[in-house]
Amino acid sequence: MLAAYQKDEAPIKAVVSYYGPVDLVRGYADPPFPNPINTNAVLEAFLGGSPKEFPLLYQQASPISYVRPGLPPTLLVYGGHDHIVEAKYGRSLYQRLHSREYRFFLKKFLGLNTLLMLFIVASVIS
């Protein structure tokens, strides 16, 4: 999503976000429960520290920061029982896009989590 939502990137026709993190500041402040991968530690390792230490870096790494007119249609896919990237994070991007009347879709698969969805997709591809 970061590449597709940049102003000066090559034209992209559509975006599919499969469990994509959209707001790293919110993900840090409101981690999933249960939190099986220690989200804050993962984000600190990825970005070099906390949002208090690197607020601009967290903003730049968050696709929700780039919502603007002219974005490609976006499909957001989340599992209803995921404890790594919860659907609530995708819903926040969905609401931001919806408020600007973009073409987008949010699909929440009830009862699925990341590992099960990865298995289903791998099975379909193989």
N, C-alpha and C positions, 0 to 999 in steps of 0.2 A: 504494500500500500504506500509506503514512503516514496518509492520511485514513481508510482502512478499519480500521486497527489502533489508532486513538485510542479512549480509553475513552468520551468523551462525544460522539462523532460520531453523525450520523443512522444508523439501521440500514441496513447494507449486506448484501445477500444472499450475495454471492460476490466474490472478487477474482481477476483474471487479471493476473499479472505477466509482462510480455513483456520479457525480458532486464533486469529491474529490478535495480539495485544494492541490496543489502540490508544491507551492513555497510561503511560508508565508512572506518572506522578500518582494517579488514583490507584493504580495497581500496587504501588508501594504503600500508600496510606491505608488502603482497604484490601489487604490480601485475601485470597480465597480461604474458605474454611470447610473442611480441613485444608491444611497448607502442606501437601506432601513433598514439595520440592524447596521449601523455604524461599518463597518468592523474593523477599527483600535481599537475601544473600545472593540470589541469582542476578537480580538487577544491579546490586552493588558491584559484583564481579564484572558484569557486562559493561557498565558505564563508569566504573572507577570510584564509586562512592554513592552517597544518598542523594535524594532530590534537594535537600538543604545545602549540600556541598556543591552540587552541579545542576541548579535549576534549569539553566538554558539547555544543557545537554539532554536532560529528561524531556524537555519540551520539544527539542529538535528530533528526538527519537520516537515521538508519539504522533501517529497519523492523525489523530483528532485535531492536532494543532494546524493542520493544513486544509481543513474544510473551507472551500471557497467555490464560487461559481465556476462552471466549466469542467468539473470533475467527471471522469467516466462513470458509467453505471457500475454499481458495486453490489456484489452478493456477499453477505456476511453469514458464515456458517459456524454455529456453536452447538455444543452438546448440553442438554438440560441438566445433566448430573456431573459436569466436569468440575474438577477441583484444581485445575491448573490455570486455565483461562476461562473464567466463568462467563456465562452468557450476559450477565449484567454489564460487563465491560463493552461488549458488542452493542448492547442496547443503547449505551450512551452515545456511541457513534451514529447508530441508527437514528436516534432522536435529533442529533445535530444535523444530519443529512436531511431528515424529514422536515425540519424547520425551514430548510431552504428549498424544499420541493425538488430534490434531485431524484433521478431514477436509481433506486436501490432496493435491495431485498434483504431481510433478516430471516434466516431459517434456523430455528432452534429444534434440535432433535431430542425429544424427551427421552429420558432414560439412558442416554448415551454419554460416554466420557471420551476423552482424547484417545486412549489406547484402543477402545472398541471401534471408534470411527476410523482410526488408522488401519486396523485390521480389515474393516469392511472395504475401505478404498483399495488397499493392497490386494484384496481378493478379487475385486472387480477388474483391476488393472492386469493382474497375472493371467 
